[in-house]
């Protein structure tokens, strides 16, 4: 009887251990069907410890098994157990994500281009740099703190300088502020004294604008009619000018053809020569009359002058 009870207790203890082991693996994200090992290479692994999670695109695919330094290369080698149902291919890279100050550092694995052959167990993965903004900020925290400290020192010096300027009655800042105050007071006084004039100016502008609007609206129709009449007159003038131009073209054409009196004068060379000789004879006669008027007057009778 006691042997049977002890056997039952032993069986229940074994069952409890099995449940504990497999339950722990399940909650840690370790595949119950098994895993294969990959080695990620880093320059440094601040805050990473065995048991931390390995993930791909935010999905847990395994955990860190071991961390050691390679004595030959000086790199930190991180052994990662990856679930068998996850395929990591050639060209994969690994990076650290999370915040080491909170102990939440994870290994982010890029599984590599689709179509590449899968990596065998024990293959080494190269580092791909910081995995996220938080890791980048963590790695550069010292430089950021130094910059912040420099900025705070500059702000403190500027504040001290302003304080000295404000407390010194002879400082340029106090003088400038005093001058600005005087200018603002003078402007306020001018505005108070000229407020009535400004009001009248605004009223006059409004009245002038209204008059212009009314004048424009009243005379717009008459102006349009005058413009229409002017355009019609211009059209008549252009038509008359066109007719006159045609008549001149016709007259010049007849003259060039020798038609009419002007055409004959312009084209008949004999007539031109005859007219020229007549003009020469008349010119000689007038010169002779001017030189010897008695020759032509002795034949005239006295009665001819009445």
C-alpha positions as CSV (number, residue, x, y, z in Angstrom):
1,X,0.0,0.0,0.0
2,X,2.8,2.4,0.9
3,X,4.7,1.4,-2.2
4,X,1.7,2.2,-4.4
5,X,1.3,5.6,-2.8
6,X,5.0,6.4,-3.2
7,X,4.7,5.4,-6.8
8,X,1.8,7.7,-7.4
9,X,3.6,10.6,-5.8
10,X,6.6,10.0,-7.9
11,X,4.5,9.9,-11.1
12,X,2.8,13.1,-10.2
13,X,6.2,14.8,-9.5
14,X,7.5,13.7,-12.9
15,X,4.4,15.0,-14.6
16,X,4.7,18.3,-12.8
17,X,8.4,18.6,-13.9
18,X,7.5,17.9,-17.5
19,X,4.7,20.5,-17.4
20,X,7.0,23.0,-15.8
21,X,9.8,22.5,-18.3
22,X,7.6,22.6,-21.4
23,X,5.5,25.4,-20.0
24,X,8.6,27.5,-19.4
25,X,9.8,26.9,-23.0
26,X,6.3,27.7,-24.3
27,X,6.2,31.1,-22.5
28,X,9.8,31.9,-23.4
29,X,8.8,31.4,-27.1
30,X,11.1,28.4,-27.6
31,X,9.7,26.0,-30.2
32,X,8.7,22.7,-28.6
33,X,9.7,20.9,-31.7
34,X,13.4,21.9,-31.4
35,X,15.7,24.7,-32.5
36,X,19.0,25.3,-34.4
37,X,21.9,27.5,-33.4
38,X,23.1,30.7,-35.1
39,X,26.0,33.0,-34.1
40,X,25.6,36.8,-34.4
41,X,28.8,38.9,-34.4
42,X,28.8,42.3,-32.7
43,X,31.4,45.0,-31.7
44,X,29.7,45.3,-28.3
45,X,26.5,44.1,-26.7
46,X,25.6,46.6,-23.9
47,X,22.9,45.1,-21.7
48,X,22.4,41.8,-23.6
49,X,22.4,38.7,-21.4
50,X,21.6,35.0,-22.0
51,X,17.9,34.4,-22.1
52,X,17.0,37.6,-23.8
53,X,14.7,37.4,-26.8
54,X,15.6,37.1,-30.5
55,X,12.9,38.4,-32.9
56,X,12.2,39.1,-36.5
57,X,9.9,42.1,-37.4
58,X,8.7,42.1,-33.8
59,X,7.9,38.4,-33.7
60,X,9.8,36.2,-31.2
61,X,11.7,33.5,-33.0
62,X,14.1,32.3,-30.3
63,X,16.4,33.4,-27.5
64,X,20.0,34.2,-26.6
65,X,21.9,31.0,-25.4
66,X,25.4,32.2,-24.8
67,X,27.6,35.3,-25.1
68,X,31.4,35.3,-25.4
69,X,34.3,37.2,-26.9
70,X,36.3,35.7,-29.8
71,X,39.9,35.9,-28.7
72,X,41.2,36.0,-32.3
73,X,39.0,38.8,-33.7
74,X,37.9,40.6,-30.6
75,X,34.2,40.5,-31.6
76,X,31.4,39.5,-29.3
77,X,29.8,36.3,-30.4
78,X,26.2,35.8,-29.4
79,X,24.8,32.3,-29.7
80,X,21.1,32.3,-30.6
81,X,18.7,29.4,-30.6
82,X,16.2,29.9,-33.4
83,X,12.9,27.9,-33.7
84,X,13.0,25.2,-36.4
85,X,9.9,26.5,-38.1
86,X,11.7,29.9,-38.8
87,X,13.9,30.1,-41.9
88,X,17.0,32.4,-41.7
89,X,18.6,32.7,-45.1
90,X,22.0,33.8,-46.5
91,X,22.5,37.5,-46.3
92,X,20.7,37.8,-42.9
93,X,21.9,40.4,-40.5
94,X,21.5,40.9,-36.7
95,X,21.2,44.1,-34.7
96,X,20.5,45.1,-31.1
97,X,17.3,46.9,-30.1
98,X,15.9,48.1,-26.8
99,X,17.3,50.1,-23.9
100,X,20.1,48.7,-21.9
101,X,19.3,50.9,-18.9
102,X,16.0,49.0,-18.5
103,X,17.5,45.6,-19.2
104,X,15.3,45.2,-22.2
105,X,17.9,44.5,-25.0
106,X,16.8,42.2,-27.8
107,X,18.4,40.7,-30.9
108,X,16.6,41.7,-34.1
109,X,17.3,39.4,-37.0
110,X,16.7,40.3,-40.6
111,X,16.1,36.9,-42.2
112,X,17.7,37.8,-45.5
113,X,16.4,38.0,-49.1
114,X,13.6,35.7,-50.1
115,X,14.9,32.9,-52.4
116,X,18.4,32.7,-50.8
117,X,19.3,29.2,-49.4
118,X,18.7,28.8,-45.6
119,X,21.6,29.0,-43.2
120,X,22.9,25.8,-41.6
121,X,23.0,25.4,-37.9
122,X,26.1,27.1,-36.4
123,X,26.3,29.7,-39.2
124,X,27.5,33.2,-38.4
125,X,25.4,36.3,-39.0
126,X,27.1,39.7,-39.4
127,X,26.0,42.8,-37.5
128,X,23.6,45.1,-39.3
129,X,24.1,48.2,-37.1
130,X,21.6,49.7,-34.6
131,X,18.2,48.2,-35.0
132,X,15.9,51.1,-34.0
133,X,16.0,54.7,-32.9
134,X,16.1,53.8,-29.2
135,X,19.3,51.7,-29.7
136,X,20.8,54.6,-31.7
137,X,20.0,57.0,-28.9
138,X,21.4,54.7,-26.3
139,X,24.7,54.2,-28.2
140,X,25.1,58.0,-28.6
141,X,23.8,59.0,-25.2
142,X,27.3,60.2,-24.0
143,X,27.7,62.6,-27.0
144,X,24.1,63.8,-26.6
145,X,24.7,64.5,-22.8
146,X,27.8,66.4,-23.6
147,X,26.0,68.5,-26.1
148,X,23.1,69.2,-23.7
149,X,25.6,70.2,-21.0
150,X,27.3,72.6,-23.4
151,X,23.9,74.1,-24.3
152,X,23.0,74.5,-20.7
153,X,26.2,76.2,-19.9
154,X,25.6,78.6,-22.9
155,X,22.1,79.3,-21.6
156,X,23.4,80.0,-18.1
157,X,26.0,82.4,-19.5
158,X,23.4,84.2,-21.6
159,X,21.1,84.5,-18.6
160,X,23.8,85.9,-16.4
161,X,24.7,88.4,-19.1
162,X,21.1,89.5,-19.4
163,X,20.8,89.8,-15.7
164,X,23.9,92.1,-15.6
165,X,22.5,94.2,-18.4
166,X,19.1,94.6,-16.6
167,X,20.8,95.5,-13.3
168,X,23.2,98.0,-14.7
169,X,21.5,101.4,-15.2
170,X,24.2,102.5,-17.7
171,X,24.0,99.4,-19.9
172,X,23.1,99.6,-23.6
173,X,20.0,97.3,-23.0
174,X,18.6,99.6,-20.3
175,X,19.2,102.6,-22.6
176,X,17.5,100.9,-25.5
177,X,14.5,99.9,-23.5
178,X,14.2,103.5,-22.1
179,X,14.4,104.9,-25.7
180,X,11.7,102.5,-26.8
181,X,9.5,103.5,-23.9
182,X,9.9,107.2,-24.8
183,X,9.0,106.5,-28.4
184,X,5.9,104.5,-27.5
185,X,4.8,107.2,-25.2
186,X,5.3,109.8,-27.9
187,X,3.4,107.8,-30.4
188,X,0.5,107.3,-27.9
189,X,0.4,111.1,-27.4
190,X,0.4,111.8,-31.1
191,X,-2.4,109.3,-31.7
192,X,-4.4,110.8,-28.9
193,X,-4.0,114.4,-30.3
194,X,-4.7,113.5,-33.9
195,X,-7.5,111.0,-33.4
196,X,-10.1,113.6,-34.5
197,X,-8.1,114.4,-37.6
198,X,-7.7,110.8,-38.4
199,X,-11.5,110.2,-38.0
200,X,-12.2,113.1,-40.4
201,X,-9.7,111.8,-42.9
202,X,-11.4,108.4,-42.9
203,X,-14.8,109.9,-43.3
204,X,-13.6,112.0,-46.2
205,X,-12.1,109.0,-47.9
206,X,-15.3,107.1,-47.4
207,X,-17.3,110.0,-48.9
208,X,-14.9,110.3,-51.9
209,X,-15.2,106.6,-52.5
210,X,-19.0,106.7,-52.5
211,X,-19.0,109.7,-54.9
212,X,-16.7,107.9,-57.2
213,X,-18.9,104.8,-57.2
214,X,-22.0,106.8,-57.9
215,X,-20.3,108.8,-60.6
216,X,-19.1,105.7,-62.3
217,X,-22.5,104.0,-62.1
218,X,-24.3,107.2,-63.4
219,X,-22.0,107.9,-66.3
220,X,-21.2,104.4,-67.4
221,X,-24.2,104.2,-69.8
222,X,-23.6,107.7,-71.4
223,X,-19.9,107.0,-71.7
224,X,-20.7,103.8,-73.5
225,X,-23.0,105.6,-75.9
226,X,-20.4,108.3,-76.6
227,X,-17.8,105.6,-77.2
228,X,-20.2,103.8,-79.6
229,X,-20.8,107.1,-81.6
230,X,-17.1,107.8,-81.8
231,X,-16.4,104.3,-83.1
232,X,-19.1,104.8,-85.8
233,X,-17.6,108.1,-86.9
234,X,-14.2,106.5,-87.1
235,X,-15.7,103.8,-89.3
236,X,-17.2,106.4,-91.6
237,X,-13.9,108.3,-91.8
238,X,-12.0,105.1,-92.6
239,X,-14.5,104.3,-95.3
240,X,-14.2,107.8,-96.9
241,X,-10.4,107.6,-96.7
242,X,-10.5,104.2,-98.4
243,X,-12.7,105.6,-101.2
244,X,-10.4,108.6,-101.6
245,X,-7.3,106.3,-101.8
246,X,-9.0,104.3,-104.6
247,X,-9.8,107.4,-106.6
248,X,-6.2,108.6,-106.3
249,X,-5.0,105.3,-107.4
250,X,-7.3,105.5,-110.5
251,X,-6.2,109.1,-111.3
252,X,-2.5,108.2,-111.0
253,X,-3.1,105.2,-113.2
254,X,-4.8,107.3,-115.9
255,X,-2.0,109.8,-115.7
256,X,0.6,107.1,-116.2
257,X,-1.4,105.8,-119.1
258,X,-1.4,109.3,-120.7
259,X,-5.2,109.8,-120.5
260,X,-6.7,113.2,-119.9
261,X,-4.9,116.6,-119.8
262,X,-2.7,115.8,-116.8
263,X,-1.8,112.5,-118.4
264,X,-0.8,114.1,-121.7
265,X,1.2,116.8,-119.9
266,X,3.0,114.0,-118.0
267,X,3.6,111.7,-120.9
268,X,3.8,113.9,-124.2
269,X,7.4,115.1,-124.5
270,X,6.7,117.3,-127.5
271,X,4.0,119.2,-125.7
272,X,6.3,119.6,-122.8
273,X,9.0,121.1,-125.0
274,X,6.5,123.4,-126.7
275,X,5.3,124.7,-123.3
276,X,8.8,125.1,-122.3
277,X,9.6,127.2,-125.4
278,X,6.5,129.4,-124.9
279,X,7.6,130.0,-121.3
280,X,11.0,131.1,-122.5
281,X,9.6,133.4,-125.1
282,X,7.3,135.0,-122.5
283,X,10.2,135.5,-120.2
284,X,12.2,137.3,-122.9
285,X,9.2,139.5,-123.8
286,X,8.8,140.6,-120.2
287,X,12.4,141.4,-119.9
288,X,12.3,143.5,-123.1
289,X,9.2,145.3,-121.9
290,X,10.9,146.0,-118.6
291,X,14.0,147.3,-120.5
292,X,12.3,149.4,-123.2
293,X,8.8,150.3,-122.1
294,X,8.6,153.3,-124.5
295,X,8.8,151.0,-127.5
296,X,5.5,149.4,-126.5
297,X,3.8,152.5,-125.1
298,X,4.3,154.9,-128.1
299,X,1.6,153.1,-130.0
300,X,-0.9,153.5,-127.3
301,X,-3.2,156.4,-127.3
302,X,-4.0,158.5,-124.3
303,X,-7.7,157.4,-124.5
304,X,-6.5,153.8,-123.9
305,X,-5.7,154.6,-120.3
306,X,-9.3,155.5,-119.5
